[in-house]
Amino acid sequence: MNTFISPTWVTKDVAAFWKNSIKFVGQCDRQWDDSFRNKPEGAQIGYTVQARIPQRFTVTEGQALQQQAILNQTVPITINHQQNVGMGWSSADSSLLVEDVQERYTMPAGESLANKVDVTAAAEVFKFVYFSIGTPGTPLSSNQVWTNGVAKLQSFGVPDPYCAVVDPLTQAAVVTANFALFNLPGNKDIFQTGQFASEALGVNDWYYDPNMPMFTTGFFGSSTPVVSSANQTGSTLALSGLGTYSFVVGDTFTVDQVNGVNPVSYADTGFPQEFVVTAAVAGSGTVTLSISPSIITSGQLQTVTVSPANNAAVTFKGATGTVSATLGTSAGTVGLKSRQSLLFNDGAFAFVMADLKENLAGARTAMVRSKSARVSMRWVEQYNIQTDQNPSRVDIIYGVAPVLPYFALRAWS
């Protein structure tokens, strides 16, 4: 039986296949979508809202009132990606079997959009995450590495549940280490539809995602990197003792004797505070790095136990050490490549979609706004009288942001 292809039907079908294909994006916080629906006919590219992050208070001892400031901290979320899939068919093909349309058009369109969004979103946010586990170039095959990661998130007050989205090679290493522990009765696969069968290693949900990014570190030649002066605070840190260097956004490091604090209790976590480089820079000898989080030693926004001491040793992720060390190749001229997986609470990252304009001159349009699929898609088709074709496209518009980067950690492998 032939079925007429309607724009509404096709759009809903594409959205369904999208929902079944997203891995990383499917685990992000989506509460901010409605913030972009206050503007008539949808948000424009580049439109930004400010997401408020939780208020922080310190606890004082005694009966006296010590009033604290209300800190309305916000993180911008910008709709800056419009992506589409284009296709078309003739009027004679407009009564294709439903099965043919799904196989030839809607399923590939949904999968392609989902994969593109996963690639874009993961690549944009992971470089702002400063906590980490693992070693560049070494598969994450030890269960303790993952349980240590969970312990780190817990020590920094990150609430559960936790989700892990891992690259396929990391998935293979985890599976190999846990055949007996996590395999289901009846010899079913340890991963089902891209996900562990159940909670494991303190992580509630496990997904594998071939779209997780690769990261290439910066590099430096023989160096003994140290803090160049005492009492530095804020979002920059001056270092000396470097050879020729080139740092990239996403490089991470720790400073000797500088630990992180729990943002709720302000207790020393016992973990060295990890910092991430937020602006690329190259040179030799000395450098002032732009970093996150900021070095704050007291008050409501405290991040570290102490300010770095003068000449405190600095250890970069992937470096051979701290004295006469190199980062990258033995000559320190090319960075190290590393697969990046993520372990996080969904509040770490926001993914938002907005509605596109529907009233388009001379075109048939259809929108799907699905709360279950968490998607807003627009289908547009327009008949071409000269070719008897119906060129069509399905569009989405979205943005992604690291709202609470300390709610996540990067798994290097």
BAPA-142858 format. One line per 4 residues: for each residue x, y, z of N, C-alpha, C. Coordinates in steps of 0.001 Angstrom, whole numbers. Layout:
BEGIN
X:Y:Z:X:Y:Z:X:Y:Z | ... .
***
This chain:
BEGIN
850:-1207:0:0:0:0:872:1238:0 | 627:2143:-905:1403:3368:-1000:902:4403:3 | 1810:5198:521:1474:6238:1487:2042:7558:1025 | 1231:8610:1039:1691:9929:620:2700:10468:1615 .
3783:11034:1103:4827:11578:1962:4446:12995:2346 | 4154:13222:3596:3838:14570:4054:5027:15136:4824 | 5247:16457:4735:6350:17062:5477:6285:16782:6977 | 5093:16810:7541:4952:16558:8980:5404:15156:9340 .
4988:14181:8537:5367:12789:8799:6876:12605:8694 | 7474:13175:7648:8918:13013:7446:9692:13651:8602 | 9273:14843:9017:9980:15537:10089:9936:14742:11386 | 8780:14204:11720:8658:13397:12936:9523:12143:12850 .
9609:11576:11661:10405:10371:11483:11894:10673:11647 | 12351:11781:11052:13746:12189:11204:14061:12411:12682 | 13140:13072:13408:13352:13342:14831:13469:12056:15634 | 12665:11046:15260:12722:9765:15975:14081:9097:15788 .
14596:9109:14566:15900:8501:14326:17019:9329:14970 | 16836:10644:15036:17767:11506:15771:17856:11053:17223 | 16688:10876:17864:16660:10522:19281:17413:9223:19538 | 17312:8278:18620:17945:6977:18816:19441:6997:18539 .
19954:8097:17976:21352:8132:17543:22254:8999:18410 | 21700:10004:19111:22553:10874:19910:23045:10129:21147 | 24296:10353:21513:24883:9722:22696:25293:10805:23691 | 26313:11604:23368:26760:12641:24297:25677:13685:24533 .
25127:14238:23456:24134:15301:23582:22916:14833:24379 | 22573:13556:24239:21417:13027:24959:21559:13057:26459 | 22786:13234:26959:23011:13238:28403:23209:14642:28970 | 23147:15673:28123:23360:17047:28574:22085:17623:29184 .
22254:18685:29960:21135:19394:30570:20348:20121:29481 | 19024:19892:29440:18189:20505:28409:17170:21490:28983 | 17315:21864:30257:16295:22717:30876:16261:24123:30292 | 17310:24502:29541:17382:25881:29062:16687:26072:27724 .
16153:25017:27114:15509:25149:25803:14419:26221:25797 | 13590:26231:26854:12459:27151:26878:12895:28616:26946 | 14129:28870:27359:14611:30252:27431:14678:30898:26058 | 14704:30090:25012:14834:30613:23653:13484:30663:22938 .
12403:30465:23663:11092:30442:23018:10258:31667:23341 | 10886:32674:23912:10157:33889:24241:10144:34891:23097 | 11001:34666:22113:11111:35597:21002:10206:35154:19857 | 9434:36052:19267:8534:35644:18175:9294:34987:17041 .
8718:33915:16525:9230:33200:15353:10635:32651:15573 | 10951:32327:16817:12198:31617:17074:13387:32527:17304 | 14439:31927:17843:15652:32683:18126:16482:32873:16869 | 17301:33912:16860:18195:34164:15748:19566:33565:16038 .
20330:33286:14986:21683:32800:15168:22474:33833:15969 | 23179:33363:16999:23937:34266:17841:23175:34770:19047 | 21892:34465:19161:21108:34913:20303:21568:34180:21555 | 21729:34918:22652:22332:34381:23865:21438:34618:25076 .
21361:33621:25949:20758:33792:27267:21821:33492:28308 | 21604:34002:29512:22529:33774:30611:21948:32715:31550 | 22668:31622:31697:22242:30550:32603:22814:30824:33989 | 21954:30907:34977:22424:31132:36340:22975:29839:36924 .
24098:29968:37634:24669:28801:38291:24442:28930:39792 | 24543:27827:40536:24128:27837:41946:24866:28873:42794 | 24113:29456:43712:24671:30374:44695:25570:29604:45657 | 26656:30242:46109:27551:29632:47087:27603:30481:48351 .
27517:29817:49515:27588:30505:50796:28646:29849:51673 | 29292:30664:52511:30148:30135:53559:29366:30136:54868 | 29736:29257:55783:29069:29144:57084:29916:29834:58144 | 29290:30696:58955:30012:31420:59994:29688:30847:61364 .
30622:31007:62269:30492:30488:63626:29952:31574:64548 | 29057:31205:65476:28584:32137:66496:27241:32750:66179 | 26799:33663:67090:25469:34252:67002:25412:35489:66112 | 26532:36093:65877:26528:37348:65121:26202:37101:63648 .
25386:38007:63082:25047:37936:61666:26199:38458:60823 | 26605:37673:59856:27594:38125:58885:26972:37978:57498 | 26337:39050:57047:25596:39008:55791:26554:38835:54617 | 26179:37943:53725:27006:37653:52555:26341:38184:51288 .
27166:38432:50317:26656:38941:49044:25904:37845:48292 | 24868:38258:47573:24192:37358:46654:24911:37461:45318 | 25526:36380:44895:26354:36382:43688:25583:35727:42550 | 25033:36542:41694:24271:36026:40562:25222:35692:39415 .
25924:34591:39570:26847:34168:38530:26087:33570:37358 | 26510:33915:36180:25857:33383:34980:26890:32885:33986 | 26436:31980:33133:27245:31457:32040:26451:31657:30748 | 27059:32246:29711:26301:32474:28473:26079:31184:27690 .
24873:31030:27185:24555:29945:26254:24103:30599:24958 | 24813:30340:23896:24557:31006:22628:24101:30015:21572 | 23023:30349:20894:22584:29579:19729:23446:30020:18550 | 24409:29202:18171:25352:29625:17131:25598:28569:16066 .
24782:27522:16034:24941:26490:15010:23598:26233:14323 | 23548:26464:13028:22409:26012:12231:22937:24982:11246 | 22358:23787:11288:22806:22698:10432:21598:22072:9752 | 21823:21531:8558:20704:20977:7816:21140:19796:6966 .
20163:19003:6569:20333:17939:5587:19393:18241:4433 | 19931:18271:3210:19119:18550:2030:18887:17296:1208 | 17719:17205:605:17370:16051:-228:16260:16476:-1182 | 15733:15564:-1925:14638:15885:-2825:14181:14680:-3618 .
12950:14737:-4105:12409:13684:-4951:11390:14280:-5908 | 11065:13549:-6924:10135:14051:-7936:8703:13846:-7476 | 7785:14487:-8205:6367:14313:-7873:5930:12877:-8102 | 6570:12213:-9061:6243:10806:-9318:6668:9906:-8170 .
7679:10347:-7414:8152:9543:-6287:7412:9837:-4995 | 6468:10765:-5028:5863:11222:-3784:4947:10203:-3144 | 4717:9071:-3807:3924:8005:-3196:4770:6764:-2965 | 6049:6957:-2679:6927:5837:-2343:6406:5086:-1128 .
6765:3822:-1021:6416:3065:169:7046:3715:1392 | 6335:3677:2512:6841:4240:3749:8192:3633:4107 | 8312:2333:3932:9567:1658:4262:10719:2196:3425 | 10476:2481:2135:11524:3025:1278:11949:4406:1737 .
10997:5242:2105:11315:6590:2552:12140:6545:3829 | 11765:5690:4773:12520:5582:6011:13953:5131:5747 | 14096:4113:4917:15420:3549:4677:16294:4509:3869 | 15701:5182:2876:16492:5990:1953:16676:7437:2406 .
15743:7949:3225:15778:9378:3536:15786:9679:5033 | 14704:9301:5717:14530:9807:7079:15535:9223:8062 | 15808:7945:7982:16778:7350:8895:18181:7918:8669 | 18696:7957:7434:20013:8567:7234:20059:10041:7647 .
18970:10779:7396:18959:12196:7773:19037:12358:9281 | 18251:11589:10011:18278:11663:11463:19625:11264:12033 | 20196:10182:11510:21500:9724:11982:22595:10734:11669 | 22558:11315:10475:23584:12285:10092:23526:13536:10964 .
22320:14051:11195:22184:15217:12056:22667:14916:13467 | 22271:13769:14001:22658:13408:15358:24173:13295:15489 | 24808:12653:14513:26257:12492:14572:26977:13830:14455 | 26489:14693:13579:27103:16008:13425:26997:16810:14714 .
25834:16770:15335:25630:17512:16579:26512:16948:17686 | 26589:15623:17795:27448:15005:18809:28903:15443:18645 | 29387:15417:17399:30772:15820:17128:30989:17272:17532 | 30088:18151:17104:30232:19583:17372:30176:19878:18864 .
29182:19300:19548:28975:19605:20959:30130:19112:21823 | 30549:17869:21628:31631:17330:22459:32925:18109:22239 | 33211:18450:20978:34443:19171:20668:34458:20563:21285 | 33297:21185:21439:33249:22535:21976:33411:22581:23484 .
32917:21579:24199:32884:21701:25663:34041:21022:26371 | 34629:19966:25792:35584:19187:26581:36821:19993:26947 | 37217:20956:26121:38434:21719:26382:38326:22643:27588 | 37115:22841:28108:36923:23692:29276:36847:22891:30572 .
36948:21574:30464:36913:20704:31640:38338:20547:32160 | 38551:20816:33451:39910:20772:33986:40214:19506:34780 | 39224:18865:35406:39488:17617:36110:39740:16499:35107 | 40577:15540:35480:40900:14486:34523:41356:13212:35221 .
41313:12129:34467:41904:10854:34842:42609:10309:33608 | 43504:9346:33822:44147:8691:32699:45400:9404:32228 | 46019:8802:31209:47275:9280:30654:47167:9319:29139 | 47615:10397:28497:47556:10460:27027:48247:9260:26384 .
47537:8591:25479:48091:7481:24735:48051:6139:25428 | 47515:6065:26656:47452:4802:27406:45994:4407:27612 | 45559:3249:27107:44158:2846:27261:43743:2779:28730 | 42500:3190:29003:41977:3184:30370:41423:1796:30698 .
42312:873:31054:41891:-510:31269:41688:-852:32742 | 42082:38:33659:41979:-246:35085:40663:266:35653 | 39955:-590:36371:38728:-154:37029:38995:946:38047 | 40165:881:38705:40438:1859:39749:40571:3266:39182 .
41006:3386:37941:41079:4719:37337:39682:5345:37303 | 38694:4531:36943:37319:5038:36875:36755:5305:38259 | 36997:4404:39216:36481:4633:40565:37178:5827:41216 | 38463:6047:40895:39142:7254:41367:38504:8510:40779 .
38071:8401:39518:37381:9531:38902:36080:9848:39611 | 35324:8816:39955:34080:9014:40701:34387:9644:42056 | 35444:9151:42726:35826:9710:44021:36198:11182:43902 | 36850:11554:42814:37226:12951:42617:35979:13823:42473 .
35012:13384:41653:33776:14153:41507:33055:14285:42846 | 32993:13193:43600:32325:13245:44900:33036:14195:45852 | 34372:14190:45824:35143:15055:46723:34914:16528:46428 | 34588:16843:45181:34321:18225:44806:32820:18545:44830 .
32053:17723:45529:30648:18021:45760:29749:17866:44561 | 30173:17088:43557:29347:16901:42361:28282:15846:42664 | 27007:16185:42567:25961:15214:42898:25849:14124:41836 | 25424:12931:42293:25118:11908:41300:23691:12142:40803 .
23271:11486:39712:23929:10393:39004:25045:10874:38085 | 25949:9941:37772:27044:10200:36858:26853:9404:35575 | 27323:9990:34490:27235:9355:33174:28621:9347:32546 | 28989:8245:31922:30249:8155:31184:29932:7977:29702 .
30528:8824:28874:30435:8694:27418:31852:8487:26917 | 32127:7292:26395:33505:6906:26102:33673:6605:24622 | 34913:6775:24143:35226:6433:22763:35298:4914:22621 | 35201:4368:21399:35147:2912:21223:36361:2159:21758 .
37571:2728:21653:38749:2023:22167:38717:1949:23689 | 38263:3015:24333:38107:2988:25785:37013:1996:26172 | 35933:1966:25384:34884:972:25626:35460:-435:25590 | 36302:-715:24584:36883:-2048:24451:37735:-2393:25662 .
38504:-1407:26166:39343:-1663:27331:38506:-1922:28574 | 37432:-1154:28773:36567:-1354:29933:35864:-2701:29856 | 35372:-3044:28663:34678:-4318:28491:35608:-5496:28780 | 36815:-5436:28234:37769:-6524:28438:38069:-6730:29918 .
38135:-5636:30682:38446:-5734:32101:37274:-6219:32937 | 36071:-6278:32328:34884:-6529:33150:33926:-7558:32569 | 34429:-8487:31762:33544:-9503:31196:32764:-10237:32281 | 33455:-10719:33284:32801:-11533:34309:31924:-10699:35222 .
32347:-9460:35490:31643:-8646:36483:30323:-8101:35986 | 30292:-7671:34713:29110:-6971:34224:28321:-7713:33151 | 28788:-8871:32701:28060:-9549:31643:26703:-10030:32147 | 25707:-9948:31288:24353:-10321:31665:24133:-11822:31520 .
23140:-12363:32217:22815:-13784:32028:22497:-14074:30568 | 22820:-15273:30130:22538:-15661:28760:23563:-15162:27777 | 24718:-14680:28270:25816:-14230:27410:25420:-13083:26483 | 24568:-12211:26974:24245:-11025:26190:25440:-10080:26196 .
25410:-9115:25274:26516:-8178:25193:26622:-7354:26464 | 27864:-7035:26823:28078:-6216:28016:27535:-4802:27826 | 27563:-4315:26595:26931:-3045:26260:25657:-3339:25478 | 24557:-2692:25813:23311:-2845:25085:22927:-1484:24508 .
22697:-1439:23207:22351:-202:22495:23242:958:22923 | 24514:676:22943:25458:1737:23259:25610:2041:24725 | 25114:1177:25605:25086:1497:27010:25375:242:27824 | 26094:393:28962:26239:-721:29881:24867:-1206:30302 .
24773:-2471:30600:23488:-3031:30987:22976:-2462:32304 | 23878:-2007:33178:23458:-1499:34475:24545:-607:35044 | 24280:-57:36241:25265:777:36917:26537:-26:37161 | 27683:619:36975:28952:-69:37154:30028:918:37562 .
30884:511:38489:32042:1285:38932:31644:2648:39484 | 30444:2748:40046:29971:4009:40597:29381:4947:39581 | 29291:4501:38326:28738:5315:37240:27366:4760:36881 | 26372:5616:36846:24999:5149:36634:24725:4710:35210 .
25251:5453:34228:24989:5144:32825:26278:5208:32037 | 26479:4215:31180:27657:4145:30315:27200:4143:28862 | 27822:4973:28041:27552:5000:26616:28874:5000:25862 | 28912:4334:24732:30059:4498:23847:29642:5374:22674 .
30567:6204:22245:30250:7191:21211:31471:7361:20313 | 31378:6921:19055:32522:7069:18148:32844:8512:17799 | 31996:9446:18238:32220:10854:17915:32977:11615:19001 | 33423:10929:20040:34195:11630:21062:35501:12137:20452 .
35940:13326:20879:37032:14003:20166:38419:13441:20480 | 39331:13702:19563:40758:13547:19800:41306:14918:20204 | 42305:14911:21064:42914:16163:21502:44423:16070:21337 | 45022:17104:20769:46468:17186:20646:46971:18276:21577 .
47795:17890:22543:48303:18845:23512:49229:19864:22850 | 49569:20870:23608:50657:21738:23206:51977:21016:23417 | 53065:21744:23356:54371:21096:23512:55385:22091:24065 | 56447:21557:24672:57602:22370:25023:58847:21502:25046 .
60006:22135:24743:61291:21459:24829:61749:21392:26270 | 62959:20964:26495:63486:20751:27847:63177:21939:28751 | 62405:21684:29803:61896:22756:30660:61781:22289:32098 | 61886:23256:33011:61583:23034:34426:60571:24105:34817 .
59309:23914:34446:58317:24977:34651:58015:25203:36123 | 58067:26464:36540:57779:26843:37925:56959:28127:37933 | 56291:28374:39065:55567:29626:39264:56589:30744:39439 | 56403:31844:38743:57446:32869:38694:57371:33889:39827 .
56273:33935:40571:56194:34840:41724:55070:34379:42639 | 55192:34701:43911:54218:34261:44907:52963:35122:44880 | 51912:34603:45561:50670:35338:45826:49888:35701:44565 | 50023:34909:43520:49224:35157:42320:47804:34630:42520 .
46828:35409:42104:45432:34986:42131:44773:35410:40825 | 43549:34933:40617:42796:35326:39433:42899:34325:38303 | 42582:34783:37100:42431:33888:35945:43683:33811:35079 | 44811:34268:35596:46085:34110:34886:47134:33603:35867 .
48171:32962:35331:49267:32481:36154:50560:32628:35369 | 51552:33317:35963:52837:33557:35324:53812:32438:35690 | 54471:31869:34685:55437:30797:34869:56769:31194:34256 | 57822:30523:34701:59146:30675:34104:59794:29302:34037 .
61009:29250:33527:61733:27988:33436:61403:27172:32213 | 60754:27766:31250:60326:27035:30061:61332:27166:28927 | 61468:26105:28160:62151:26204:26883:61185:26765:25859 | 61393:26452:24601:60444:26862:23562:59137:26108:23766 .
58023:26831:23764:56739:26210:24093:55646:26686:23141 | 54588:25896:23109:53343:26272:22432:52203:25579:23172 | 51439:26350:23936:50317:25804:24683:49025:26043:23905 | 48080:25106:24022:46809:25193:23312:45662:25172:24316 .
44528:25663:23892:43330:25610:24726:43011:24138:25023 | 42885:23815:26292:42615:22439:26696:43768:21759:27388 | 44986:22314:27301:46103:21787:28088:45779:21927:29572 | 46190:20951:30382:45915:21012:31817:47198:20832:32606 .
47175:21323:33856:48358:21235:34706:47950:21353:36169 | 48879:20968:37051:48718:21155:38493:49923:21920:39014 | 49758:22485:40209:50832:23235:40861:51105:22594:42210 | 52349:22387:42521:52736:21727:43770:52154:22446:44982 .
51540:21643:45875:50988:22106:47151:49723:22953:47012 | 49146:22998:45831:47894:23742:45640:46774:22734:45411 | 45938:22539:46421:44831:21598:46337:43524:22324:46044 | 42556:21569:45541:41223:22106:45330:40390:22008:46589 .
39346:22825:46680:38435:22767:47823:37049:22366:47357 | 36339:21704:48265:34946:21352:48002:34122:22643:47962 | 33377:22901:46880:32674:24185:46748:31458:24326:47664 | 31099:23264:48374:29981:23339:49319:30497:23479:50745 .
31444:22611:51130:31970:22633:52495:33237:23464:52636 | 33898:23757:51524:35163:24488:51490:36296:23713:52159 | 36127:22417:52312:37171:21575:52876:38212:21241:51816 | 39433:21022:52253:40508:20583:51381:40159:19194:50859 .
40094:19021:49542:39722:17721:48975:40870:16719:49016 | 42095:17206:49182:43249:16324:49095:43696:16073:47667 | 42942:16549:46694:43314:16411:45285:44014:17685:44811 | 45146:17560:44124:45733:18755:43514:44722:19412:42582 .
44602:20736:42696:43688:21441:41795:44241:21404:40378 | 43417:20970:39454:43805:20957:38047:43294:22228:37379 | 44133:22793:36526:43791:24006:35791:43842:23696:34298 | 43010:24398:33535:43006:24226:32087:43373:25545:31421 .
44172:25476:30378:44569:26654:29616:43402:27091:28736 | 43036:28369:28798:41860:28866:28073:42208:29747:26878 | 43492:29991:26642:43912:30778:25465:45258:30266:24989 | 45386:30040:23695:46636:29534:23130:47729:30599:23230 .
48967:30136:23452:50084:31058:23566:51368:30307:23227 | 52310:30996:22607:53591:30389:22230:54716:31353:22558 | 55915:30801:22791:57068:31635:23091:58188:30807:23679 | 59006:31407:24535:60074:30683:25220:60409:31392:26517 .
60912:30637:27480:61361:31193:28743:60250:31410:29746 | 59456:32443:29560:58383:32779:30491:57042:32808:29752 | 55968:32702:30534:54630:32749:29949:53635:33171:31015 | 52605:33870:30599:51453:34126:31471:50259:33409:30862 .
49823:32365:31543:48740:31527:31031:47383:32049:31481 | 46412:32054:30572:45012:32263:30939:44458:30910:31372 | 43816:30873:32543:43466:29582:33135:42038:29569:33670 | 41542:28371:33870:40284:28118:34562:40469:26857:35400 .
39964:26839:36639:39252:27923:37306:40216:29011:37759 | 39659:30152:38126:40482:31216:38687:41046:30786:40033 | 42214:31320:40371:42828:31041:41668:42200:31984:42692 | 41368:31417:43572:40670:32187:44608:40900:31460:45930 .
41493:32142:46891:41949:31473:48114:41026:31650:49309 | 39961:32444:49176:39047:32644:50301:37717:33151:49782 | 36724:33192:50687:35425:33741:50331:34494:32735:49703 | 33359:33245:49231:32298:32388:48716:32687:31628:47457 .
33614:32162:46683:33990:31535:45415:35350:30846:45489 | 35798:30508:46687:37109:29891:46863:37242:28626:46019 | 38402:28485:45373:38662:27311:44533:39848:26487:45007 | 40817:27133:45716:42042:26435:46090:42378:26691:47557 .
43236:25821:48093:43636:25952:49492:44568:27128:49715 | 45512:27324:48793:46493:28412:48918:46856:28919:47535 | 47419:30114:47506:47996:30629:46263:49327:29933:46007 | 49681:29689:44746:50949:29025:44458:52141:29794:45034 .
53097:29046:45582:54313:29660:46115:55271:30000:44981 | 56166:30920:45236:57200:31237:44261:58065:30002:44012 | 58326:29734:42758:59128:28584:42328:58449:27230:42577 | 57127:27234:42839:56412:25967:42977:56432:25227:41652 .
56677:23917:41709:56755:23104:40491:55391:22999:39823 | 55409:23027:38495:54180:22925:37694:54279:21675:36829 | 53229:20837:36903:53221:19574:36161:52140:19616:35101 | 52531:19538:33837:51564:19536:32740:51160:18107:32393 .
49891:17924:32092:49380:16610:31700:50110:16137:30444 | 50702:14945:30528:51419:14385:29395:52906:14686:29385 | 53376:15607:30277:54805:15934:30321:55587:14798:30962 | 56877:14740:30697:57726:13669:31220:58083:13884:32683 .
57722:15001:33259:58014:15291:34658:57993:16782:34892 | 58806:17227:35873:58858:18653:36196:60250:19242:36034 | 61283:18410:35981:62664:18892:35852:63225:18435:34513 | 63721:19369:33723:64232:19074:32371:63229:18205:31603 .
61975:18580:31710:60884:17795:31132:60565:18258:29725 | 59894:17394:28988:59361:17758:27677:57882:17407:27641 | 57157:18100:26804:55753:17797:26535:55614:17585:25036 | 55080:16447:24666:54956:16119:23250:56030:15135:22845 .
56554:15301:21661:57617:14430:21190:58870:14641:22032 | 59852:13746:21883:61073:13841:22678:61774:15177:22489 | 61596:15766:21314:62196:17071:21051:61300:18219:21504 | 60081:17884:21913:59161:18924:22359:58716:19845:21256 .
58431:19285:20078:58018:20122:18946:56645:19763:18399 | 56093:18634:18806:54762:18196:18371:54023:17661:19589 | 52754:18044:19755:51986:17627:20916:51600:16158:20886 | 51078:15687:22021:50619:14316:22168:49147:14213:21786 .
48808:13172:21047:47409:12930:20714:46777:12034:21770 | 45540:12360:22117:44848:11599:23150:43365:11531:22853 | 42793:10343:23031:41341:10212:22965:40734:10813:24225 | 39575:11457:24057:38924:12118:25174:37538:11524:25402 .
37353:10959:26587:36028:10527:27022:35609:11436:28174 | 34341:11389:28540:33836:12282:29576:33040:11513:30621 | 33271:11865:31876:32498:11363:33014:31887:12583:33674 | 30559:12631:33830:29952:13895:34259:28551:13714:34817 .
28135:14704:35575:26737:14914:35929:26123:15783:34841 | 24862:15556:34494:24300:16255:33328:24269:17767:33481 | 24410:18275:34711:24444:19721:34893:25708:20369:34381 | 26709:19557:34013:27973:20119:33535:27799:20885:32239 .
26957:20354:31350:26853:20907:29999:25391:21192:29651 | 25174:22303:28990:23838:22644:28503:23802:22500:26995 | 22776:21837:26502:22517:21767:25065:21124:22299:24829 | 21008:23301:23963:19720:23952:23748:19389:24010:22263 .
18115:23877:21959:17616:24024:20597:16529:25081:20589 | 16405:25790:19485:15386:26827:19342:14545:26537:18106 | 13372:27177:18056:12474:27030:16915:12898:27972:15798 | 12947:27461:14592:13215:28278:13414:11917:28850:12853 .
12043:29875:12061:10881:30517:11455:10162:29544:10528 | 8821:29541:10626:8012:28627:9807:7407:29287:8578 | 7086:30553:8672:6389:31248:7587:7395:31674:6522 | 7620:30794:5541:8595:31039:4479:7870:31152:3147 .
8105:32220:2424:7368:32496:1192:7557:31379:165 | 6437:30889:-361:6452:29928:-1455:6893:28531:-1076 | 6974:28220:221:7455:26909:648:6459:26255:1597 | 6452:24929:1581:5692:24164:2567:6627:23852:3724 .
6156:24083:4935:6987:23839:6103:6247:22972:7105 | 7014:22307:7915:6458:21544:9023:7480:21567:10150 | 6984:21677:11389:7846:21675:12561:7520:20477:13429 | 8544:19948:14061:8310:18972:15112:8992:19504:16365 .
8211:19600:17413:8722:20022:18714:8369:18902:19691 | 9327:18036:19878:9065:16818:20649:9757:16884:21996 | 8977:16845:23078:9574:16824:24410:10248:15486:24695 | 9674:14408:24152:10276:13092:24396:11598:12949:23654 .
11663:13476:22420:12904:13420:21651:13813:14595:21957 | 13288:15603:22697:14041:16812:23049:14631:17454:21804 | 13751:17722:20841:14242:18219:19569:13254:19212:18978 | 13792:20200:18255:12983:21105:17451:13577:21095:16047 .
12800:20607:15081:13264:20494:13701:12267:21128:12756 | 12796:21723:11700:11924:22311:10678:12197:21649:9338 | 11102:21223:8687:11181:20659:7341:10635:21688:6360 | 11360:21903:5259:10910:22836:4212:11043:22152:2860 .
9994:22258:2037:10105:21775:663:9458:22789:-276 | 9980:22819:-1506:9499:23795:-2474:9548:23156:-3870 | 8430:23144:-4562:8350:22478:-5862:9058:23304:-6941 | 9844:22603:-7768:10525:23228:-8899:9825:22789:-10177 .
9099:23714:-10824:8296:23368:-11986:9150:22942:-13177 | 10386:23400:-13252:11232:23083:-14397:11838:21686:-14322 | 11995:21152:-13133:12625:19825:-12999:11689:18773:-12434 | 10476:19176:-12054:9521:18270:-11412:10120:17647:-10144 .
10926:18425:-9453:11531:17966:-8208:10985:18778:-7033 | 11049:18161:-5854:10693:18840:-4614:11937:18924:-3725 | 12807:19917:-3978:13958:20058:-3093:13485:20269:-1655 | 14110:19556:-731:13673:19596:663:14884:19697:1584 .
14645:20207:2779:15713:20281:3772:15104:20200:5164 | 15867:19620:6072:15484:19608:7476:16581:20341:8239 | 16175:21342:9025:17121:22216:9725:16948:22132:11229 | 18051:22313:11928:18047:22496:13369:18934:23679:13702 .
18669:24312:14826:19496:25412:15296:19705:25201:16784 | 20969:25300:17234:21263:24914:18617:22537:25569:19116 | 22771:25409:20397:24002:25850:21022:24352:24926:22168 | 25609:24954:22580:26090:24115:23673:27053:24932:24516 .
27069:24680:25830:27937:25450:26712:28334:24616:27922 | 29586:24816:28427:29992:24182:29685:29524:25039:30855 | 28360:24736:31402:27762:25571:32443:28494:25391:33772 | 28714:24148:34173:29431:23834:35414:30552:22855:35080 .
31679:23337:34577:32721:22411:34125:33289:21531:35217 | 33178:21947:36486:33695:21093:37549:32760:19914:37849 | 31614:19868:37191:30723:18702:37283:31167:17586:36341 | 32323:17737:35707:32783:16754:34708:34266:16521:34861 .
34728:15396:34303:36161:15186:34162:36440:14506:32832 | 37635:14759:32330:38081:14187:31062:38852:12910:31337 | 38554:11876:30580:39286:10618:30667:40218:10558:29466 | 41515:10706:29700:42529:10706:28644:42974:9276:28381 .
43143:8931:27108:43619:7580:26788:44333:7607:25442 .
***
